[in-house]
Amino acid sequence: MKMRKIFAGIMAAALLTTVLVSSAFAGSGFTAVGYQKLLERAFTGGASTTTFQVGLTSTAITGSTTAVSGLTEPSGLGYSRATVTQNTNSSTGWPTSAASGTGWLLTAAPIIWTATGTWTTTVTTAFITDGTNVLAWVDLSTPRALQNNDVLTVNFSLKLAN
């Protein structure tokens, strides 16, 4: 009985967590699959993803979004998903890990796209994926239709807090 109460407390705390990139952004969060992967890895020893990808899309993402295959991403012209590895490397990983208010904040190395032509997709959202599943997302502060030589930099942070 005591273990059930402890587990219920952990689950209640997990349900109160959010991903915050910035209060200036309209929408952001972990998807249900993102929460599942996070909790299974932390509490059941589930499979660990060591390489993540950050991408851009024009598709609205919500907590119930699951598959990357349902997203509309730019095609070519300087766009491809950026790789972010499970490490603290300042150019490819998550170099910042620190307490933040009542939670913990992880920030990825800046991700930079430079258009080599005019993108026909106006991107509205950045997302993080394990290659198959959308794990988390943030709406861009302004939709972007990149022109030749335009640069878009995304600073992706994940914050767990209650």
C-alpha positions as a Python dict, from the first residue, in 0.01 Angstrom:
ca = {
    (1, 'M'): (0, 0, 0),
    (2, 'K'): (283, 241, 84),
    (3, 'M'): (444, 181, -259),
    (4, 'R'): (114, 271, -430),
    (5, 'K'): (105, 604, -248),
    (6, 'I'): (465, 678, -343),
    (7, 'F'): (397, 585, -706),
    (8, 'A'): (76, 793, -709),
    (9, 'G'): (276, 1088, -574),
    (10, 'I'): (540, 1048, -845),
    (11, 'M'): (272, 1022, -1114),
    (12, 'A'): (88, 1328, -982),
    (13, 'A'): (414, 1526, -987),
    (14, 'A'): (487, 1403, -1340),
    (15, 'L'): (144, 1511, -1458),
    (16, 'L'): (211, 1862, -1330),
    (17, 'T'): (530, 1901, -1532),
    (18, 'T'): (543, 2121, -1838),
    (19, 'V'): (794, 2212, -2100),
    (20, 'L'): (859, 2583, -2111),
    (21, 'V'): (1062, 2742, -2381),
    (22, 'S'): (949, 3096, -2320),
    (23, 'S'): (628, 3259, -2209),
    (24, 'A'): (648, 3460, -2532),
    (25, 'F'): (563, 3150, -2733),
    (26, 'A'): (200, 3063, -2799),
    (27, 'G'): (233, 2688, -2760),
    (28, 'S'): (487, 2444, -2632),
    (29, 'G'): (500, 2119, -2446),
    (30, 'F'): (584, 1755, -2435),
    (31, 'T'): (363, 1526, -2637),
    (32, 'A'): (202, 1226, -2467),
    (33, 'V'): (467, 1007, -2634),
    (34, 'G'): (738, 1244, -2504),
    (35, 'Y'): (609, 1203, -2148),
    (36, 'Q'): (587, 826, -2198),
    (37, 'K'): (947, 800, -2318),
    (38, 'L'): (1071, 1026, -2037),
    (39, 'L'): (890, 838, -1760),
    (40, 'E'): (968, 490, -1895),
    (41, 'R'): (1338, 574, -1923),
    (42, 'A'): (1353, 728, -1575),
    (43, 'F'): (1145, 475, -1384),
    (44, 'T'): (1142, 146, -1573),
    (45, 'G'): (1479, 149, -1748),
    (46, 'G'): (1313, 183, -2088),
    (47, 'A'): (1522, 220, -2402),
    (48, 'S'): (1731, 535, -2419),
    (49, 'T'): (1754, 756, -2724),
    (50, 'T'): (2104, 896, -2766),
    (51, 'T'): (2045, 1101, -3080),
    (52, 'F'): (1757, 1342, -3124),
    (53, 'Q'): (1658, 1558, -3418),
    (54, 'V'): (1518, 1909, -3416),
    (55, 'G'): (1301, 2002, -3710),
    (56, 'L'): (1068, 2270, -3839),
    (57, 'T'): (710, 2228, -3956),
    (58, 'S'): (404, 2417, -4072),
    (59, 'T'): (181, 2158, -3902),
    (60, 'A'): (17, 2253, -3572),
    (61, 'I'): (146, 2024, -3297),
    (62, 'T'): (-41, 1944, -2976),
    (63, 'G'): (13, 1709, -2685),
    (64, 'S'): (-167, 1435, -2876),
    (65, 'T'): (59, 1457, -3185),
    (66, 'T'): (257, 1135, -3219),
    (67, 'A'): (422, 1058, -3553),
    (68, 'V'): (675, 1276, -3734),
    (69, 'S'): (544, 1128, -4060),
    (70, 'G'): (228, 1341, -4025),
    (71, 'L'): (419, 1671, -4023),
    (72, 'T'): (481, 1902, -4319),
    (73, 'E'): (847, 2006, -4321),
    (74, 'P'): (1042, 2220, -4566),
    (75, 'S'): (1207, 2025, -4846),
    (76, 'G'): (1573, 2086, -4927),
    (77, 'L'): (1705, 2439, -4994),
    (78, 'G'): (1920, 2433, -4679),
    (79, 'Y'): (1674, 2245, -4458),
    (80, 'S'): (1726, 1913, -4292),
    (81, 'R'): (1658, 1810, -3937),
    (82, 'A'): (1943, 1901, -3704),
    (83, 'T'): (2100, 1632, -3488),
    (84, 'V'): (2126, 1689, -3114),
    (85, 'T'): (2314, 1418, -2927),
    (86, 'Q'): (2278, 1298, -2570),
    (87, 'N'): (2581, 1478, -2429),
    (88, 'T'): (2690, 1814, -2293),
    (89, 'N'): (2891, 1920, -2601),
    (90, 'S'): (2846, 2290, -2667),
    (91, 'S'): (2800, 2249, -3042),
    (92, 'T'): (2592, 1929, -3077),
    (93, 'G'): (2436, 1845, -2743),
    (94, 'W'): (2269, 1992, -2436),
    (95, 'P'): (2541, 2215, -2288),
    (96, 'T'): (2321, 2387, -2029),
    (97, 'S'): (2160, 2192, -1745),
    (98, 'A'): (2056, 2398, -1446),
    (99, 'A'): (1797, 2466, -1180),
    (100, 'S'): (1532, 2710, -1295),
    (101, 'G'): (1266, 2832, -1054),
    (102, 'T'): (1084, 2525, -923),
    (103, 'G'): (1222, 2297, -1191),
    (104, 'W'): (1516, 2200, -1409),
    (105, 'L'): (1609, 2344, -1749),
    (106, 'L'): (1805, 2174, -2028),
    (107, 'T'): (1907, 2384, -2328),
    (108, 'A'): (2033, 2247, -2658),
    (109, 'A'): (2315, 2400, -2857),
    (110, 'P'): (2176, 2663, -3098),
    (111, 'I'): (2039, 2513, -3418),
    (112, 'I'): (2091, 2722, -3731),
    (113, 'W'): (1933, 2683, -4074),
    (114, 'T'): (2045, 2894, -4372),
    (115, 'A'): (1815, 2891, -4674),
    (116, 'T'): (1983, 2819, -5007),
    (117, 'G'): (1670, 2921, -5196),
    (118, 'T'): (1314, 3028, -5117),
    (119, 'W'): (1134, 2784, -4890),
    (120, 'T'): (781, 2711, -5008),
    (121, 'T'): (679, 2603, -4657),
    (122, 'T'): (612, 2873, -4398),
    (123, 'V'): (736, 2717, -4075),
    (124, 'T'): (546, 2785, -3753),
    (125, 'T'): (680, 2526, -3510),
    (126, 'A'): (1008, 2366, -3400),
    (127, 'F'): (993, 2009, -3269),
    (128, 'I'): (1221, 1747, -3121),
    (129, 'T'): (1198, 1385, -3229),
    (130, 'D'): (1364, 1050, -3179),
    (131, 'G'): (1329, 1003, -3556),
    (132, 'T'): (984, 848, -3535),
    (133, 'N'): (791, 1022, -3258),
    (134, 'V'): (734, 1390, -3186),
    (135, 'L'): (858, 1429, -2827),
    (136, 'A'): (821, 1804, -2765),
    (137, 'W'): (750, 2123, -2956),
    (138, 'V'): (746, 2501, -2940),
    (139, 'D'): (563, 2744, -3166),
    (140, 'L'): (793, 3001, -3323),
    (141, 'S'): (731, 3359, -3211),
    (142, 'T'): (675, 3452, -3577),
    (143, 'P'): (596, 3220, -3872),
    (144, 'R'): (890, 3217, -4113),
    (145, 'A'): (904, 3174, -4491),
    (146, 'L'): (1278, 3179, -4552),
    (147, 'Q'): (1421, 3345, -4861),
    (148, 'N'): (1761, 3271, -5014),
    (149, 'N'): (2039, 3333, -4753),
    (150, 'D'): (1792, 3394, -4467),
    (151, 'V'): (1906, 3244, -4137),
    (152, 'L'): (1681, 3093, -3872),
    (153, 'T'): (1827, 3007, -3532),
    (154, 'V'): (1632, 2798, -3281),
    (155, 'N'): (1736, 2774, -2917),
    (156, 'F'): (1548, 2469, -2786),
    (157, 'S'): (1507, 2433, -2409),
    (158, 'L'): (1316, 2177, -2210),
    (159, 'K'): (1200, 2253, -1858),
    (160, 'L'): (1035, 2024, -1608),
    (161, 'A'): (862, 2210, -1327),
    (162, 'N'): (570, 2176, -1093),
}
